[in-house]
Amino acid sequence: MALGMHYFAEHDRAASKQLTYEKVREFIDRFTQLHHTTECLRLMGVDLSTPQGHEYAVNNNLFATRCETYVRNSVTILESMLPKEPKTSR
């Protein structure tokens, strides 16, 4: 969502859509290099959509120990991809 918000340009939807797709692919590639997947099930090692899986994640502190790392790494990747100067016009 952050990449879409940053790269969207109302005056040139087609080009900004293409650029956004390229940036999203780059993000996914970089995240996958770190964690070998972007699939929650594989990242967490448990199916969070089931009561048993969710309970296991809670009991084993997976949200703090795993999700925190994934979010931190996602932010680091995004920070490196986005320009340092704020975008002034759309």
C-alpha positions, 0 to 999 in steps of 0.5 A, spaced: 500 500 500 505 504 501 508 503 494 502 504 491 500 511 495 507 513 493 508 512 486 501 513 484 500 519 479 493 521 477 495 525 471 498 518 468 495 512 471 498 507 466 505 509 467 504 510 475 501 503 475 506 500 471 512 503 476 508 501 482 507 494 479 515 494 478 516 496 485 512 491 488 515 486 485 522 488 487 519 489 494 517 482 494 523 479 491 527 483 496 523 480 502 523 473 499 531 473 499 531 474 506 525 470 508 524 465 502 517 466 502 511 471 503 506 466 505 504 467 512 503 460 513 510 458 511 513 464 515 509 463 521 510 455 520 502 454 523 495 456 520 493 462 523 486 461 520 484 455 525 483 456 532 488 451 533 494 454 529 492 461 532 492 458 539 499 455 538 502 462 535 499 465 541 502 460 546 509 460 543 509 468 542 510 467 534 506 474 533 512 478 537 518 473 535 516 472 528 511 478 526 515 483 529 521 481 525 517 481 518 514 488 519 521 491 521 524 488 515 519 490 511 519 497 513 527 497 512 526 495 505 521 500 504 525 505 507 531 503 502 526 503 496 523 510 497 526 517 496 529 521 502 525 527 499 518 527 500 514 527 494 511 534 493 506 533 487 501 528 484 
